[in-house]
Amino acid sequence: MTLRKTAIAIALMSTLAACGGSGSDDSTPTTPTTPDNRFSYAATEMIINLTDDVIVAGYADLAAKAEALLLATQKLTNSTAQADLDAAQAAWKAARLPWEQGESHIFGPVDSLSIDPHLDSWPLNTTDLQTQLNTNSGFDAETIKGWNDDVQGFHTIEFLLFGDGVNGNTKPISQLTAKEREYLIALAEVFRDYTKQLDDAWQINHNPQDTAAKSYAELLKHPGVAGHTIYSSQLAVVEELINGMIAIVDEVGNGKIADPFGDSLATADTSKVESQYSWNSLDDFANNIIGVRNVYQGEFTGNSDRQGIINFVAAADANLATRVSSEIDDAIIKIRAIAGSNQQPFRQAIKDDAGRARIQVAVDALTKLKTTLESDVIPLLSRWKS
């Protein structure tokens, strides 16, 4: 618009001169300048909201679900009721949801305290697991904490609760041995302890080696404050949040889905499917991207409107803000559509031509979202008047 007005002004001056108008002007000509494409956005409310109402709330929910999982496994000690095993399976899936959604912000204590590998190492080492069951007894939480991560955490519990997942994701309680019950209860206690440690790190103290350390939530909400050495500015915090979104979108599309999918039907590998024993894979993938939506929108689905990354993006480009939101929703829809009309689990879909076609559609949607976040959203950081 500015350049168009300048061109009109020049044309008008030429016309006046041709008509005998005054051709003398002592004023200094001005050179058109490039419009400033920087934008302003007050990020304090957004950062506080995302920290307290998305990240901290999510880890608090995970810790509560882990406690419920422990109680559910303890009921299996001498039970012969299928309903008790079904309840433990449901408790596992319930704990899986906040964890998978939380992978959209998998930074801070979950990394520095090695909580991620303790809880979610994959693939499960079924050989070592069977060795432990065959050669040990009297399992207890402290002993298990000293073992490798690939025989504890989510997927060890999953295998014991659901079975091998080859022909189904249900397991008769009659097949749950005494040692498996004992191991399950100890595993669930370890799991509960690690989720509590993660929750405490965000709400109380992020560094067990320093009793004076702040909670990680305080570091995120108050960057640049003396003694807060992790984040120097609000820009660093927002960059962390956006990069967290990008990382999980990339991991779902190029890791969790692509690795077992392979280059062709012949190279598809079910052993690489995460959460294959429970057939929970597609829920995992969808929850990963729902976690991205939580951070982007600033609230869990169904909650009242709060500030999220969408508000930061909208301050610079309202159309881009809407487009990102649409691409996130589209990726979730297409991940869920992988199941098809017959509700096919992911481990079967990768071995089926029609299933593979649906998977490719989902991967394409994830690639599109990742490209938008990297090419259009991240560059906004350099334009922000933070």
N, C-alpha and C positions, 0 to 999 in steps of 0.2 A: 504494500500500500504506500509506503514512504517513497519508493523509487518511482511509482506511477505519478505521484503528486509532483515530484521534482521534474519529470519529463514534461508535464503539462505546464509547469511554470516557465521552463526554458522556451517552449513553443510560444507561449504568450508574450514573452519578452521580445522574441524575434518578430512577432506580428506587430507589436507596438513600434519597433524601430522602423519597420518597413512602411508604416503609416505616418512617419514623421514625428513620432513621439520622442520624448527625451531619451537620448542614447547615452548620456553621461551619468555615471553612478560611482561615487567615491568609496562606497562600501566595499569591504573585502569579500570576494566570493567564498561561499562555504562549500566544503567537500562533503558529499553524502557519506554518512557513517553506517557501518553494519549494525543492525539492531542488537542490543544486549539480549542474549538468549539465556541469561542466568535467571534463577527463580528463588523465591524465598519460601521457607516453610519452617514453622516452629515445631520441632520434633519432640520436645520434652514429654508432652502428654502421650504421644504415640509410644515412645520408648518405655515409659512407666507402665502403660497399659499392656503392651506386649510382654513385658517382663513379669508383671504380677498376675494378669488375667489369662495369659496363654501359657507361658513357659512354666512359671512357678505352680500355677493351678494344675497344669498337666502332670508335673512330677509329683505333686501332692496326691493327685488321683491315682497315679501309678503305684505309689507307696500304699495307699489304701486298698487297691486291688490286689497287691502282693500279699497283704495281710489276710485278705479274704481267701486267696489261693492257698495259703498255709493252712488256714482253718479247714478248708475243703479237703485237703490231702490228709489232714490228721483224722478226719472222719473215716478214712479208708483203712485205718489200722486193722480192725477186725471185721469190717463190714462185708456182707455178702449181697448187699442191695445194689442193683444196677443203677438206681437213682443217685446213689452217692458218687459213683464213678462219673455219671453224666454231669453231676453238679461240679465236680472237680474239673472236667473238661470245659464246662461253661466258664468257670472261674479263670482258667488259663486263657481262653479267648478274650475274656473281659480285660485281663491285664495286658494282653497283646495290643489292644486298641490304643491306649494312651502312649505306650512305648513307640509304636509305629508312627503315630501322628507326631510324636516328639522328635522323630528323626529329621524333621525339617529345621531343627535348631540344635543339632548334635555337636555343640561346642561347649567349652567351659569344663565343669567338673566331670561330665560324662566322658570326656576325653582325658583330662589331666589325672583323674583318679582311676582310669582304666575300667570304668563301669561298663562301657559298651561291650568289650570282649567278655567280661564276667557274665553279662546277662544274655548276650546275643551272638556268641560265636557260631559260625556256620562254615563248612558242614559239620554235622555231629560225627564224632569218632565212635561209631557203633561197635567196632572191634574192642577198643579200650573199655567202653562202657560194659560190654559183656564180660570182659575180664574182671572188672571191678565187682560185678555181681556174682561171678563164679568163685572168686578168691577172697572176698571180704564179707564181713558182716558187722553188725553194730555200728552202722553208718551214723555219723554225727556231722553237724554243720562245720565245725572248725576244721575237721579233717578234710572235708570236701573242698574247702576254700584253698587248701594247699595243692589240690590236684589241677591238672590242665583245664583251661577254660572249655575245651571241646568235649568235656564229659560233665558239664554243669550248665546251668542257665535255662533259658526258654526251651531250647530244642531237645535237651535231654529230658526235661519234664514232659514235653510234647510226645516224644517217642514212647515213654513209659505209660502215658495216659491214653494215647490213641492207637498205638500199634504201629506197624511199618508203613501203613498208608498205601500199600500196593493195590489191594482190591477194595478197600473201604477205609473210612475214617472213624469207625466205631470199634470198640473193643469190649468183649464180655468181661465182667468183673471176675468171672471164674478164671480168666487167664492172667490176672494180676497176682503175681507170686508174693510171698511174704517178704522176700528181699527187695522186690521192686517197690512194695509199699513203704518199706523202711527207708529206702534210698529216696523215694519221692518226697517223703516228709522232711528229710534232711536237706534235700535240694531246695524245697520250697522255703525252708528257713534261711538258707544262704541267700536265696533270691530276695526274700523279704529284707534281709539285712543290707544288701547292696542298694535296693531301691530307697530304703530309709536314709542311707548314707548320701545318696544323690539328692534327695529332698532336703536333707539338713544342709548340704553344701550350698544350695541355692537360697535357703532361708536363714541359715545361722552362721556358718563358717565354711568357706570354700577350701581351706587349707588345713588339714588335720595336724600338720607340723607347726602351725603358728596359732596359738590360742587367741591372739589379738586380731586375727584376720577377719575381714568383713565377709558377709554373705556374698555370693556371686551376683545375686540380684542387685545389691547395692553398687557393685562395680559397674554393672550394665546401666543402671539408672543415673549414676553420677560420674560419668567419664571425665577425666581430666582433673579430678579433685586430688589434692595432695595425698599421697599414699596409695592411690588407685593407679597402678602402673600398667594395667592390661589394656585399657581403652583411653586414649589420649583426648578423644573428642566424640561428640555425637555422630559425626561423620563416620568414625571408625566403628561405632555401634551399628549404625544403619547398614554399613557395608558388610559387617558380620552377618546380620540378619538376612540380607539379600543373597549373600554367598551361600548361606545355609539352605535357602530355598533351591538355589541352582544345584547344589551338591546332591540333594536327595532326588531331584528330578532326573539328574544324570545317572545316579545309581540305580534307580528303578528301571529306566529305559535301557541303559547300556551295561547293566550288571545283573540285577535281580531277574529281569526278563530275558535279556540278550544271551546271557551265559548258558542257561539251560536250553534256550530256543535253538541255538546253533545256527550254522549257515544253511542247513537244509533239514528236511525231515529225518534223513539218515544220521545226521550228527546231533540231533536233539538228545539231551542227557537229563533224565529225571533225577539223577543223583545230585544235580546242582540246584534243584528247586528248593527254595527256602519255605519252611512251614508245610512241607509235603505230607507229613504224617497225619496232620489234622485237616488237610485240604483247605487250609486257611490262606493260601498264597494270594489269591486275588483280593481278599479283604486286606491283607497286609499292604499290597501295592496301592490299593485305593486309599487306605488310611495314610500312607506316606504322602500322597498328594493332597488329601484333605488337610493334613498338617501344614502343607504349603499354603492352602487356602486360609487356615486359621491365622497364620502369620500375616498373610496379605490383607485379609479383611479385618484383623485385629480382634477377632472373637471366635469362640467355638460356634459351630452351626446352630442356629436357633436362639442364640443369646442376643441381647440388645446391642445396637450399633455402637461400636467403639472405633477408635483410630487405629489403623494398621498401615502397612506399607502402601496400600492403595491410596491413602491420603497424601503420602509423600509423592507418589507418581502423579496423582491428579493435580498437584500444585504446579507441576511442570507441563503436563500434557493429559488433559481429561480423556481424550480418545484412546490414548495408550493405556490409561488406567482401566478403562472399560474392556479393552481388548485382552489385557492380561487376565482379568477376571474371567472372561469368556473362555480363554484357552485353558485355564486351570479346570474349570467345570467340564470342558470338553474332554480333557485327559481322564478325569475321574469316570465320566460316563463310558468312555471307550475301554477303559480297564475293566469295568464291571461287565461290559458287553462281551468280553472274551469268553465268558461262561456259556454264551449262546442260549438257545431256547431250552436245551436239556440240562442246563446248570452243570456244565462240564468243569471239573477242577483243572487248574492250570497244568498239573503234571500230565493230564490226559490230553489237554488242548495242544500241547507242543508236539504230540505224536499224531495229530489229526490234521488233514489238509484244510478243512474249513476252519478249525480252531486256529491254525497257524495264520490264516488270512486275517482273522479277527485280531490276533496278536500283533500283526504288522500294522494294522490300522491304529492300535493303541500306541505302539512304538513311534509311529509317525507323529501322533498328537503330542507325545512327550518331547520329541525332538523339536517340534515347532515351539512349544512352551519354553524349552531350554534356550533356544536361539533368541527368542524375544527377551527373556530375562538377561541374557548375556549382551546382546547387541543393542537393546533399546532401554533397558532399565538401569543396568550398571553404569552406563555413560552419564546418567542423570546426576550421579554423585559429583562429577567434575563441574557441573553447572549449578550446583546447589550453593546458595549463599548461607552456609551453615554458621 
